[in-house]
Amino acid sequence: MKRVAIIGAGVSGLTCAVVFAEQGYSTVIIAEEMGQQTTSAAAGAIWFPYDAEPFAAVLQWSLATYQVLEDLSRQPGTGVSMIELRTFARTGEVNIPEWAHKLGARRLERPAPATNAGNAHDLFPSGLTSCFTLHVPLTDTTIYLDYLANRFLAAGGKIHAPAHVENLNSVAREFEIVINCSGIGAKQLVPDADLEPHRGQVAIVPRLDIRHAVVCDESPLMYAIPRANDCLFGGTNEVSDNREIDPATTRRIVAECSRVLNIEKPAVLRERVGLRPFRKSGVCLHEAQLVDGRTVIHNYGHGGSGFTLSWGCASATFDLARSSL
């Protein structure tokens, strides 16, 4: 039985760990943070290729992940569901990507004024000019990350946390394969100067009467994502490694989401900040060797698409590891 060490326990690390453990590898996660402590827990986690390159590879991994998440949405307790995503523009006509057409995307026309009254979920949001709609997987991070960890443990995996890895070469020699899913931590761990922290702040508010997710990627970035027990408001995407919550940013996020949805400002239950691991030269997914000749597979740099790429990249990581043995 080959022994595998997974560095990192965000969505990429957990997904890789599940794949390896369920394929019969003796797999251990080594991580400083777990579950709701990780930057993955701050993600909106709605399926959509965002803030990641190169496009061709990202799309391939994204579509593979879509299929897995769609299957998981039919299983209770996973935290995965299918939701209507409405992507808006503030000016002009929103562009529908070619790949989205193939998944059933269609343009949403502004309803007549008489149909706009009464229900927030029926509104064409204020100040937005055009929209396309698409049904996509949504992973509720408050449920899904624990689901992955429990699935990994059920497959015989083990977790060493909190544990700090100073250098990939220092990982114990008992592990024949090392999988680097350290996210933004790879900037120092590899080290990788191409990694750039894209700061994302969100506010969690009580559950709202909206049946679909609303996203507008034009400045100011905003999104409202209804989940099982709450609603996630966002957001920001700025180059910064500051993980401190900024109260002024929270106020702006809540004000903009409330204005667009035409609702009273809700109470803020929690605030979170995460760092999207954007890599200027594209997602890093390749095989290398440690100084002692052992195999290391790098799987990081997913930008704002960690959940969207998770299963596709985990499968590619496993294929690389298997071919190296």
Buried (B, 14 or more C-beta within 10 A) or exposed (E): EBBBBBBBBBBBBBBBBBBBBBBEBBBBBBBBBBBBBBBBBBBBBBBBBBBBBEEEBBBEBBBBBBEBBBEBBEEEEBBBBBBBBBBBBBEEEBEBBEEBEEEEBEEBEEEEEEEEEEEBBEBBBEEBBBBBBBBBBBBBBBBBBBBBBEBBBEBEBEBEBEEEBEEBEEBEEEBBBBBBBBBBBBBEBBEBEBBBBBBBBBBBBEEBEBEBBBBBBBEEBBBBBBBEEBBBBBBBBEEBEEBEBBEEBBEBBBEBBBBBBEBEEBEBEBBBBBBBBBBEEBBBBEBBEBEEEBBBBBBBBBBBBBBBBBBBBBBBBBEBBEEBE
